[in-house]
Amino acid sequence: MADKMLKITLVKSPIGAVPKHKKTLEAMGLTKMHKTVTLGDTPAVRGQIQQVGYMLKVEE
């Protein structure tokens, strides 16, 4: 199902962000600046990226 993977890096601090966006980052496993996680390319992950994309760098 999720054979494609996305490499996601937190590049902007979530300190002043909307609380819901902070929770989204936590759910993705992004807790510190410049931390990188690898997640499957699913519609749920794409939705999370769409919500907090302004703080992320995404590589296919």
C-alpha positions as CSV (number, residue, x, y, z in Angstrom):
1,M,0.0,0.0,0.0
2,A,2.6,2.6,1.1
3,D,5.5,1.4,-1.0
4,K,6.5,5.0,-1.7
5,M,8.1,6.8,1.2
6,L,8.4,10.5,2.0
7,K,11.3,12.0,3.9
8,I,10.0,14.9,6.0
9,T,12.1,17.4,7.8
10,L,10.9,20.1,10.3
11,V,12.6,23.4,9.1
12,K,10.5,26.1,10.9
13,S,10.0,26.3,14.7
14,P,6.4,25.5,15.8
15,I,6.7,27.8,18.8
16,G,4.2,30.4,17.5
17,A,2.1,28.0,15.5
18,V,-1.6,27.2,16.0
19,P,-2.0,24.5,18.7
20,K,-3.7,22.1,16.3
21,H,-0.6,22.4,14.0
22,K,1.7,21.6,16.9
23,K,-0.3,18.4,17.7
24,T,-0.1,17.4,14.0
25,L,3.7,17.7,14.0
26,E,3.8,15.7,17.2
27,A,1.7,13.0,15.6
28,M,4.1,12.9,12.7
29,G,7.0,12.4,15.1
30,L,8.5,15.8,14.5
31,T,9.4,17.1,17.9
32,K,12.6,19.1,17.3
33,M,14.0,21.4,14.7
34,H,15.8,19.7,11.7
35,K,14.5,16.3,12.8
36,T,13.7,14.0,9.8
37,V,11.2,11.2,9.7
38,T,10.3,8.8,6.9
39,L,6.6,8.1,6.5
40,G,4.6,6.2,3.9
41,D,3.0,8.1,1.1
42,T,-0.6,7.7,2.2
43,P,-3.6,10.1,1.9
44,A,-3.5,10.6,5.7
45,V,0.1,11.7,5.6
46,R,-0.5,13.9,2.6
47,G,-3.3,15.6,4.5
48,Q,-1.0,16.3,7.5
49,I,1.7,17.7,5.1
50,Q,-1.0,19.9,3.5
51,Q,-1.9,21.3,6.9
52,V,1.6,22.1,8.2
53,G,3.5,22.2,5.0
54,Y,4.7,25.7,5.7
55,M,7.0,24.3,8.4
56,L,8.3,21.3,6.5
57,K,10.7,20.2,3.8
58,V,9.4,17.1,1.9
59,E,11.4,14.9,-0.3
60,E,10.0,12.0,-2.4
